[in-house]
Every structure is written in C-alpha cells, then in structure tokens.
C-alpha cells in the first residue's frame, strides 16, 4: 500500500527541483533546448512562488479566524 503524504510537502520540493533542473539545462544546452528549458524553469518558478503565497494566506486565515475579540 502507498503511504499517505500531504500534497504541499511533496509539491514544493518537486517544483523547486524542476526549477533548478530547468535553469541548469537552460545554461548548458544548445539554443532550441535552452529556450524551452528557460520557459519551463520560469513556469515552475512562478508556480513555486504562488504556492508560498497561497500557503501563507491560508495559514494566516486559520490563525485569526477562530476567535472573536
């Protein structure tokens, strides 16, 4: 049976890895492959940043949403 893993704990390191691989390939490969890898790294990086923005927003709403002061 496959163990249960939270999606955020897996997706952020995966996105960071895709970003790093895309950046390295963009620097080291020839032109057609380099431009594709640069776009791939840009897309993975933007989703990586958006995952942090969405995660921090939901964490702040959970902290203050429970009690009325």
C-alpha positions as CSV (number, residue, x, y, z in Angstrom):
1,X,0.0,0.0,0.0
2,X,1.2,3.5,-0.8
3,X,1.7,5.7,2.3
4,X,-0.2,9.0,2.5
5,X,1.9,12.1,2.1
6,X,0.5,15.7,2.3
7,X,0.5,17.3,-1.2
8,X,2.2,20.5,-0.1
9,X,5.1,18.7,1.5
10,X,5.7,16.9,-1.8
11,X,4.9,19.6,-4.4
12,X,7.1,22.5,-3.2
13,X,10.4,20.4,-3.2
14,X,9.3,18.9,-6.6
15,X,8.7,22.4,-8.1
16,X,12.0,23.6,-6.7
17,X,13.7,20.6,-8.3
18,X,12.0,21.3,-11.7
19,X,13.1,24.9,-11.4
20,X,16.7,24.0,-10.7
21,X,16.9,21.4,-13.5
22,X,15.3,23.8,-16.0
23,X,17.8,26.6,-15.1
24,X,20.8,24.3,-15.4
25,X,19.6,22.9,-18.7
26,X,18.9,26.5,-20.0
27,X,22.5,27.5,-19.3
28,X,24.2,24.3,-20.6
29,X,22.2,23.2,-23.6
30,X,22.1,24.5,-27.2
31,X,19.6,27.1,-28.4
32,X,16.3,25.3,-29.1
33,X,16.6,23.2,-25.9
34,X,17.8,26.1,-23.8
35,X,14.9,28.3,-24.7
36,X,12.4,25.6,-23.9
37,X,14.2,24.8,-20.5
38,X,14.2,28.5,-19.7
39,X,10.5,28.7,-20.2
40,X,10.0,25.6,-18.2
41,X,12.0,27.0,-15.3
42,X,10.1,30.2,-15.4
43,X,6.8,28.4,-15.3
44,X,7.9,26.1,-12.4
45,X,9.3,29.1,-10.5
46,X,6.1,31.1,-10.8
47,X,4.0,28.2,-9.6
48,X,6.6,27.7,-6.7
49,X,6.1,31.3,-5.7
50,X,2.3,31.1,-6.0
51,X,2.3,28.0,-3.7
52,X,4.0,30.0,-1.0
53,X,1.6,33.0,-1.4
54,X,-1.4,30.7,-1.2
55,X,0.0,28.7,1.7
56,X,0.8,31.8,3.8
57,X,-2.7,33.2,3.1
58,X,-4.5,30.1,4.3
59,X,-2.2,29.8,7.4
60,X,-3.0,33.4,8.4
61,X,-6.7,32.9,8.0
62,X,-6.6,29.8,10.2
63,X,-4.8,31.7,13.0
64,X,-7.2,34.6,13.3
65,X,-10.5,33.1,12.1
66,X,-11.4,31.1,15.2
67,X,-11.8,33.7,17.9
68,X,-13.8,36.9,18.0
69,X,-12.1,39.7,20.0
